[in-house]
Amino acid sequence: MSPAFTPRRLALAAAFALGALSTAHAQSLQELYDTARGYDATYLAARALADSTVYKAEGVHSLRRPNVGATVGYARTTNETPATESENRGPTAALNAKQTLFNRANDATISQADLGVEAARADLALAEQDLIVRVANAYFDVLGAQDALTTARASTKAISEQLASAKRNFEVGTATITDTREAQARYDLATAQELAAENDLLNKRIALDQLVGRSNVEPKPLATPVVLPPVMPADVNSWVSLAEGGPGVRKAQVGYEVAQLETSKARAGHLPTVDLSGSYGQGRATGFSKQGSLPVNRYNGDTNQSSIGVTVNIPLFAGFAIQNRVKETLLLEEQSRNNLDAARRSANQAARQAYYGSESLQARVRALEAAETSSQVALDATQLGYKVGVRVNLDVLNAQTQLYSTRRDLARARYDVLVNTLRLKQAAGQLSPADVAAINQLLVK
């Protein structure tokens, strides 16, 4: 098999053929994100965990509710002494109920369970934001790889034409062998770069397919002319303020509140607990009793028993266990407070870095757009100079390389701007599916 028809290149050609049948078959970012929400294992695991904490909290709320149980049994009891003898047998059934009236430790445990639901929701929000960024990154990675391959192929074609021109000029004596060898070397390098671009595109396609659970995904490109949205609000302090309410900081805040409740629970070990309890039972007794020489007393009949009361448990001394537990929870509370401070500082730093990164990428796009225009003008002038003999072949090759490298970098920079915009909102804790829809509007319809 010739190098032009290697299995890798055939696979890439097949992928292009499937994607090029019609733009109507291409998938938008919104469509692929919706698909990933129902397929990505990491996100689905976070959603299942968040749903489970609701039922866990409801289970903990049972500490405030009555506890009712029933018992059924059958027993035979005998009692013998030197002077008496008795026997009792029969079935019994009883209903027992208990209601907590006062228990500070239970109240703290219930509050912790409710906070656990909030923490799980924060984790789910983080997982959803992470999924948005991962899908967008994989989506634009494929588009970037496609643009890089298109640019590499255009560069190879242009250099091959320059190589053919150099060979013709050498044959007629208007150019030296140096021009031909320079063009050949540049053509060989361009071919190698094209093969690398093909391989990179295949890898990027595989990653996107794996993320959304589809095969031969064909993402829609950006609509032309490309108009990138500005970063709003255009103030880094506004993004830092937003980051204070993000799910990452909120989760750390919940952790601190849970630690405070744990201290309250430990201190409740000194407090009494009050419970209301009651029971009601019925049975049937059959038996006899005998005392000395007196006649045997036999009986057979129903029995009833009921009780209701309030129980107060007052802790007096537990071997300093409660005092040591309070000291432990106070230190753990201090740890959680420091974790909260660290989360806030981290969110602050991430928001600032993402904001300045977005500003830098926007400026890079503007610079590369100007560079593309200048490179095209320079190439046209160099080609004209080569034709009239004031420029050499190497000058044309360098101008071509500069133009195609600029186009490749410009395409990648535009995608980086869009992905980094999502990362900025993620750092500020404000990323939502609505941001996916906004970027989706920039794609080809």
C-alpha positions as CSV (number, residue, x, y, z in Angstrom):
1,M,0.0,0.0,0.0
2,S,1.4,3.4,-1.0
3,P,2.0,6.1,1.6
4,A,-0.9,8.1,0.1
5,F,-3.3,5.3,1.1
6,T,-2.3,4.3,4.6
7,P,-5.0,3.0,6.9
8,R,-4.8,6.1,9.0
9,R,-5.3,8.4,6.0
10,L,-8.1,6.2,4.7
11,A,-9.9,6.4,8.1
12,L,-9.5,10.2,8.1
13,A,-10.9,10.4,4.5
14,A,-13.9,8.3,5.6
15,A,-14.5,10.6,8.5
16,F,-14.4,13.6,6.2
17,A,-16.7,11.9,3.8
18,L,-19.3,11.2,6.4
19,G,-19.1,14.7,7.7
20,A,-19.1,16.4,4.3
21,L,-22.3,14.7,3.1
22,S,-24.3,17.6,4.2
23,T,-24.0,20.4,6.8
24,A,-27.4,19.4,8.0
25,H,-25.9,16.2,9.4
26,A,-23.4,18.1,11.5
27,Q,-24.0,18.5,15.2
28,S,-24.1,21.8,17.1
29,L,-22.5,22.4,20.5
30,Q,-25.9,22.5,22.1
31,E,-26.9,19.1,20.7
32,L,-23.6,17.4,21.8
33,Y,-23.9,19.0,25.2
34,D,-27.4,17.7,25.7
35,T,-26.2,14.2,24.6
36,A,-23.3,14.3,27.0
37,R,-25.6,15.1,29.9
38,G,-27.2,11.8,29.4
39,Y,-24.1,9.8,28.7
40,D,-21.1,11.2,30.6
41,A,-20.4,8.8,33.6
42,T,-18.7,11.4,35.7
43,Y,-21.7,13.8,35.5
44,L,-24.3,11.1,35.9
45,A,-22.5,9.8,39.1
46,A,-22.6,13.3,40.6
47,R,-26.3,13.6,39.8
48,A,-27.1,10.2,41.3
49,L,-25.1,11.2,44.5
50,A,-27.0,14.5,44.7
51,D,-30.3,12.8,44.4
52,S,-29.4,10.2,47.0
53,T,-28.6,12.8,49.6
54,V,-32.3,14.0,49.6
55,Y,-33.4,10.6,50.7
56,K,-30.6,10.4,53.2
57,A,-31.7,13.7,54.8
58,E,-35.3,12.5,54.9
59,G,-34.1,9.4,56.7
60,V,-32.3,11.5,59.3
61,H,-35.5,13.6,59.9
62,S,-37.0,10.4,61.4
63,L,-35.2,11.4,64.6
64,R,-38.0,13.9,65.1
65,R,-40.8,11.6,64.3
66,P,-42.5,8.9,66.4
67,N,-41.0,5.4,66.5
68,V,-43.7,2.7,66.6
69,G,-43.3,-1.0,66.7
70,A,-45.2,-4.1,67.4
71,T,-44.3,-7.4,69.2
72,V,-46.0,-10.7,69.1
73,G,-45.0,-13.8,71.2
74,Y,-46.0,-16.9,73.0
75,A,-44.5,-17.8,76.3
76,R,-44.7,-20.5,79.0
77,T,-43.5,-19.4,82.5
78,T,-43.1,-21.7,85.5
79,N,-42.3,-20.8,89.1
80,E,-41.5,-23.3,91.8
81,T,-40.6,-22.8,95.5
82,P,-40.8,-25.2,98.4
83,A,-44.2,-23.7,99.3
84,T,-45.6,-22.6,96.0
85,E,-45.9,-23.7,92.4
86,S,-47.3,-21.8,89.4
87,E,-47.4,-22.0,85.6
88,N,-48.5,-19.4,83.1
89,R,-48.7,-19.8,79.3
90,G,-50.3,-18.0,76.4
91,P,-49.8,-15.6,73.4
92,T,-49.1,-11.8,73.8
93,A,-49.2,-8.9,71.4
94,A,-48.0,-5.4,72.2
95,L,-47.7,-2.0,70.5
96,N,-44.9,0.3,71.6
97,A,-44.3,4.0,70.7
98,K,-41.7,6.5,71.4
99,Q,-41.4,10.2,70.6
100,T,-38.4,12.4,71.3
101,L,-39.4,15.6,73.1
102,F,-36.0,17.2,73.6
103,N,-32.6,16.2,72.1
104,R,-30.1,18.8,71.0
105,A,-27.8,16.3,69.4
106,N,-30.6,15.0,67.2
107,D,-31.5,18.6,66.1
108,A,-27.8,19.2,65.1
109,T,-27.7,15.9,63.2
110,I,-30.8,16.9,61.2
111,S,-29.4,20.3,60.4
112,Q,-26.2,18.6,59.2
113,A,-28.2,16.3,56.9
114,D,-30.0,19.3,55.4
115,L,-26.6,21.0,54.8
116,G,-25.4,17.8,53.2
117,V,-28.1,18.2,50.5
118,E,-26.8,21.7,49.8
119,A,-23.2,20.4,49.6
120,A,-24.3,17.7,47.1
121,R,-26.1,20.3,45.0
122,A,-22.9,22.4,44.9
123,D,-21.0,19.3,43.8
124,L,-23.6,18.7,41.1
125,A,-23.3,22.3,39.9
126,L,-19.5,21.9,39.8
127,A,-19.9,18.6,37.8
128,E,-22.2,20.3,35.3
129,Q,-19.9,23.2,34.8
130,D,-17.0,20.9,34.3
131,L,-19.0,18.9,31.7
132,I,-19.8,22.2,29.8
133,V,-16.1,23.0,29.7
134,R,-15.1,19.5,28.7
135,V,-17.6,19.3,25.9
136,A,-16.8,22.8,24.6
137,N,-13.0,22.1,24.7
138,A,-13.4,18.8,22.9
139,Y,-15.7,20.4,20.3
140,F,-13.4,23.2,19.5
141,D,-10.4,20.9,19.6
142,V,-11.9,19.1,16.7
143,L,-12.6,22.3,14.8
144,G,-9.1,23.5,15.5
145,A,-7.6,20.3,14.3
146,Q,-9.7,20.5,11.1
147,D,-8.5,24.0,10.5
148,A,-4.9,23.0,11.1
149,L,-5.2,20.2,8.7
150,T,-6.9,22.4,6.1
151,T,-4.1,24.9,6.5
152,A,-1.4,22.2,6.3
153,R,-2.9,20.9,3.1
154,A,-3.1,24.3,1.5
155,S,0.5,25.0,2.5
156,T,1.6,21.7,1.0
157,K,-0.2,22.4,-2.2
158,A,1.2,25.9,-2.5
159,I,4.7,24.7,-1.7
160,S,4.4,21.9,-4.3
161,E,3.5,24.5,-6.9
162,Q,6.5,26.5,-5.9
163,L,8.7,23.3,-6.1
164,A,7.4,22.7,-9.7
165,S,8.1,26.3,-10.6
166,A,11.6,26.0,-9.2
167,K,12.2,22.8,-11.2
168,R,11.0,24.4,-14.4
169,N,13.2,27.5,-13.9
170,F,16.2,25.3,-13.2
171,E,15.6,23.4,-16.4
172,V,15.5,26.6,-18.5
173,G,18.5,28.1,-16.6
174,T,16.8,31.0,-14.9
175,A,17.2,29.5,-11.4
176,T,19.9,27.6,-9.5
177,I,19.7,24.1,-8.1
178,T,19.6,25.7,-4.6
179,D,16.1,27.0,-5.3
180,T,14.9,23.5,-6.2
181,R,16.5,21.9,-3.1
182,E,15.1,24.6,-0.8
183,A,11.6,24.0,-2.2
184,Q,12.0,20.3,-2.0
185,A,13.1,20.5,1.7
186,R,10.2,22.8,2.5
187,Y,7.8,20.5,0.6
188,D,9.0,17.4,2.6
189,L,8.5,19.4,5.9
190,A,5.0,20.5,4.9
191,T,4.1,16.8,4.1
192,A,5.3,15.7,7.5
193,Q,3.3,18.5,9.1
194,E,0.2,17.5,7.2
195,L,0.6,13.9,8.4
196,A,0.9,15.1,12.0
197,A,-2.2,17.3,11.5
198,E,-4.1,14.2,10.2
199,N,-3.1,12.2,13.3
200,D,-4.0,15.0,15.6
201,L,-7.5,15.4,14.1
202,L,-8.2,11.6,14.4
203,N,-7.2,11.8,18.1
204,K,-9.4,14.8,18.7
205,R,-12.4,13.1,17.0
206,I,-11.9,10.0,19.1
207,A,-11.9,12.1,22.3
208,L,-15.1,14.0,21.3
209,D,-16.9,10.7,20.2
210,Q,-16.0,9.2,23.6
211,L,-17.3,12.1,25.5
212,V,-20.7,12.2,23.9
213,G,-21.1,8.5,23.2
214,R,-21.5,8.9,19.4
215,S,-19.4,7.9,16.4
216,N,-18.2,10.1,13.6
217,V,-19.3,13.3,15.2
218,E,-19.1,16.3,12.9
219,P,-19.1,19.6,14.8
220,K,-20.5,22.7,13.1
221,P,-17.9,25.4,12.4
222,L,-18.1,29.1,13.4
223,A,-20.2,31.2,11.1
224,T,-18.3,33.7,9.0
225,P,-17.5,36.5,9.4
226,V,-16.4,35.4,12.9
227,V,-17.6,37.9,15.6
228,L,-16.4,37.0,19.1
229,P,-18.4,38.4,22.0
230,P,-16.6,40.7,24.4
231,V,-16.0,39.8,28.0
232,M,-18.8,41.2,30.1
233,P,-18.7,42.6,32.7
234,A,-15.4,44.3,31.6
235,D,-14.1,44.6,35.2
236,V,-12.1,42.0,37.0
237,N,-13.4,43.0,40.4
238,S,-16.9,42.2,39.3
239,W,-15.8,38.6,38.4
240,V,-14.1,38.3,41.7
241,S,-17.2,39.3,43.5
242,L,-19.2,36.8,41.6
243,A,-16.8,34.0,42.5
244,E,-17.6,34.6,46.2
245,G,-21.0,33.0,45.5
246,G,-19.8,30.1,43.4
247,P,-20.6,26.5,44.1
248,G,-17.0,25.8,45.2
249,V,-17.1,28.5,47.9
250,R,-20.6,27.5,48.8
251,K,-19.5,23.9,49.4
252,A,-16.7,25.1,51.7
253,Q,-19.1,27.3,53.5
254,V,-21.4,24.4,54.1
255,G,-18.5,22.4,55.4
256,Y,-17.8,25.1,57.9
257,E,-21.4,25.2,59.0
258,V,-21.5,21.4,59.4
259,A,-18.3,21.6,61.6
260,Q,-20.0,24.2,63.8
261,L,-23.0,21.9,64.2
262,E,-20.7,19.1,65.1
263,T,-19.4,21.2,68.0
264,S,-23.0,22.0,69.1
265,K,-23.7,18.2,69.0
266,A,-20.7,17.5,71.1
267,R,-21.7,20.1,73.7
268,A,-25.2,18.6,73.8
269,G,-23.7,15.7,75.5
270,H,-24.0,17.7,78.7
271,L,-27.7,18.3,78.2
272,P,-30.6,16.0,79.2
273,T,-32.8,14.2,76.7
274,V,-36.6,13.9,77.1
275,D,-38.6,11.1,75.5
276,L,-42.3,10.3,75.6
277,S,-43.1,6.5,75.5
278,G,-46.1,4.4,75.7
279,S,-47.2,0.8,75.1
280,Y,-50.4,-1.2,74.9
281,G,-50.6,-5.0,75.0
282,Q,-53.1,-7.8,75.0
283,G,-52.8,-11.5,75.6
284,R,-54.4,-14.7,76.8
285,A,-53.2,-16.4,80.0
286,T,-53.8,-20.1,80.9
287,G,-52.3,-21.6,84.0
288,F,-52.5,-22.5,87.6
289,S,-51.1,-21.7,91.0
290,K,-50.7,-23.8,94.1
291,Q,-49.7,-22.9,97.6
292,G,-48.9,-25.6,100.2
293,S,-51.9,-27.9,100.8
294,L,-54.4,-25.5,99.5
295,P,-56.5,-26.5,96.4
296,V,-55.0,-25.7,93.0
297,N,-56.2,-22.4,91.6
298,R,-56.7,-22.6,87.8
299,Y,-57.4,-19.7,85.5
300,N,-58.0,-19.0,81.8
301,G,-58.7,-15.5,80.4
302,D,-57.6,-12.4,78.5
303,T,-55.0,-9.9,79.8
304,N,-54.5,-6.3,79.0
305,Q,-51.6,-4.0,79.8
306,S,-50.9,-0.3,79.0
307,S,-48.4,2.3,80.0
308,I,-47.4,5.9,79.2
309,G,-44.7,8.0,80.6
310,V,-42.0,10.6,80.1
311,T,-38.3,9.6,80.5
312,V,-35.6,12.2,81.3
313,N,-32.0,11.1,80.9
314,I,-29.5,13.3,82.7
315,P,-25.8,12.8,82.0
316,L,-23.7,13.2,85.1
317,F,-20.1,12.0,84.2
318,A,-18.8,10.2,81.1
319,G,-15.1,10.0,82.0
320,F,-14.3,13.4,80.3
321,A,-15.4,12.0,76.9
322,I,-17.7,14.9,76.2
323,Q,-15.1,17.6,77.1
324,N,-12.5,15.9,74.9
325,R,-15.0,15.6,72.0
326,V,-15.8,19.3,72.3
327,K,-12.1,20.2,72.1
328,E,-11.7,17.9,69.1
329,T,-14.6,19.5,67.2
330,L,-13.4,23.0,67.9
331,L,-10.2,22.2,66.2
332,L,-12.0,20.6,63.3
333,E,-14.2,23.7,63.1
334,E,-11.0,25.8,62.8
335,Q,-9.8,23.5,60.0
336,S,-13.1,24.0,58.1
337,R,-12.9,27.8,58.5
338,N,-9.4,27.7,57.0
339,N,-10.6,25.5,54.2
340,L,-13.3,28.1,53.5
341,D,-10.7,30.9,53.4
342,A,-8.6,28.8,51.1
343,A,-11.6,28.2,48.8
344,R,-12.4,31.9,48.6
345,R,-8.8,32.8,47.8
346,S,-8.6,30.1,45.2
347,A,-11.8,31.3,43.6
348,N,-10.5,34.9,43.7
349,Q,-7.2,33.9,42.0
350,A,-8.9,31.7,39.4
351,A,-11.3,34.4,38.5
352,R,-8.5,37.0,38.0
353,Q,-6.4,34.6,36.0
354,A,-9.3,33.6,33.7
355,Y,-10.3,37.2,33.2
356,Y,-6.9,38.4,32.3
357,G,-6.4,35.3,30.1
358,S,-9.6,36.2,28.2
359,E,-8.5,39.7,27.7
360,S,-5.1,38.5,26.5
361,L,-6.7,36.0,24.1
362,Q,-9.0,38.7,22.7
363,A,-6.0,40.9,22.0
364,R,-4.2,38.0,20.4
365,V,-7.1,37.4,18.0
366,R,-7.1,41.1,17.0
367,A,-3.3,40.9,16.4
368,L,-3.5,37.7,14.4
369,E,-6.3,39.1,12.2
370,A,-4.1,42.1,11.4
371,A,-1.2,39.7,10.9
372,E,-3.2,37.6,8.5
373,T,-4.0,40.6,6.3
374,S,-0.4,41.7,6.4
375,S,1.0,38.3,5.6
376,Q,-1.4,38.0,2.6
377,V,-0.2,41.3,1.3
378,A,3.4,40.3,1.9
379,L,3.0,37.0,0.0
380,D,1.4,38.7,-3.0
381,A,4.2,41.2,-3.1
382,T,6.9,38.5,-2.8
383,Q,5.4,36.4,-5.5
384,L,5.3,39.4,-7.8
385,G,8.9,40.2,-6.9
386,Y,9.9,36.6,-7.7
387,K,8.3,36.8,-11.1
388,V,10.2,39.9,-12.0
389,G,13.4,38.6,-10.6
390,V,13.9,40.7,-7.5
391,R,13.0,38.0,-5.1
392,V,14.3,34.4,-4.8
393,N,12.3,31.2,-4.3
394,L,13.2,31.0,-0.6
395,D,11.5,34.4,0.0
396,V,8.3,33.0,-1.5
397,L,8.4,29.9,0.6
398,N,9.0,31.9,3.8
399,A,6.0,34.2,3.0
400,Q,3.8,31.2,2.3
401,T,4.8,29.6,5.6
402,Q,4.1,32.8,7.5
403,L,0.7,33.2,6.0
404,Y,-0.5,29.6,6.7
405,S,1.0,29.6,10.2
406,T,-0.9,32.8,10.9
407,R,-4.2,31.4,9.7
408,R,-3.8,28.3,11.8
409,D,-2.9,30.3,14.9
410,L,-5.8,32.7,14.3
411,A,-8.3,29.8,14.1
412,R,-7.0,28.3,17.3
413,A,-7.0,31.6,19.1
414,R,-10.7,32.2,18.3
415,Y,-11.6,28.8,19.7
416,D,-9.5,29.5,22.8
417,V,-11.3,32.8,23.3
418,L,-14.7,30.9,23.4
419,V,-13.5,28.1,25.7
420,N,-11.7,30.6,28.0
421,T,-14.9,32.6,28.3
422,L,-16.6,29.5,29.6
423,R,-13.6,28.9,32.0
424,L,-14.0,32.5,33.3
425,K,-17.6,31.9,34.1
426,Q,-16.7,28.6,35.6
427,A,-14.1,30.2,37.8
428,A,-16.7,32.8,38.9
429,G,-19.2,30.0,39.6
430,Q,-21.7,31.5,37.0
431,L,-21.4,29.0,34.2
432,S,-24.7,27.5,33.1
433,P,-26.3,25.7,30.1
434,A,-27.5,29.2,28.9
435,D,-23.8,29.9,28.1
436,V,-23.7,26.9,25.8
437,A,-26.8,28.2,24.0
438,A,-25.1,31.6,23.6
439,I,-22.0,30.1,21.9
440,N,-24.2,27.9,19.9
441,Q,-25.6,31.0,18.2
442,L,-22.1,31.7,16.8
443,L,-22.1,28.5,14.8
444,V,-23.2,27.8,11.3
445,K,-27.0,27.2,11.2
